[in-house]
Amino acid sequence: MEDRVFGPADESADGVAPETAQKTGSAKPAASSGKRQCRRRPRDQDRQRDPAGTRRAILAAADAEFGAQGFDGARVVRIAEAAGVSHQLITYHFGGKRGLYEALGERRLEESIQVTRSRSFAEAARGSVHWAGENPAWVHALTRQGPGKRPPAEDARFAKLFKSVEAMRERQTRGEFRSDLDVGAVALVFFAASIAPVAFPWLTRVLTQQDPASPEFIDHYAKQLSRIISALAEATVAERS
């Protein structure tokens, strides 16, 4: 299906798009009435030739907007402007702001799961810290959610989040951390620790006396979190010996 989008100048006086009017009415060209001829926006015309690139541009702009404003404060008009498209293209590709947030959240969740999959707990901790550092806008979007307020599409992502808890339970069974610890609590602490430098930069700076945004600190913090996780595993070994 062609990404044909009509702007304000692309509609007739009764709100019917010119292409629709031609299909339902006479095939003869309309007589010149002095009205401005409809034209596509140059940017939209380019975007229509590359739908995959359009989606990437929209998602990148949405990532920044949701990170700065949260879901409630985000505006589709600003996202469209940043992406270089008309807001109708966002509706076409994602159905609107909620669909855009859901698509972005689904992608980010899958990325974060991939980072920790098939790695030891300690290695997963290091990877998660780096992932959060590379995706600060999404971390900010998550932390901007109001207290007690359910984020959009929470139920749709519940199954994947539950699988991540089950994966954590398997790690516990393998002895990667102490058997007397609650798996859900460990998963929450693991996630919070991973995003801490991005979510709480001022607090991180005060407590560590380092720049939380610097690559050097991110690497140092990732190694330290990995060592903490390893210490939990060592405590498990000591339990069994």
Protein Blocks (a to p, Z undefined) as FASTA:
>chain_A
ZZbdcdfklpcfkopafklmmmmmcfbdcddehiacddddfklmmmmmmmmlmmmmmmmm
mmmmmmmnommlpcfklmmmmnopafklmmmmnopaklmmmmmmmmmmmmmmmmmgopaf
klmmmmmmmmmmmmmmlmmmmmmpcehiacehklmmmmmmmmmmmmmmmmmmnopacfkb
cfklmmmmmmmmmmmmmmmmmlmmmmnopafkbmklmmmmmmmmmmmmmmmmmmmmmmmZ
Z
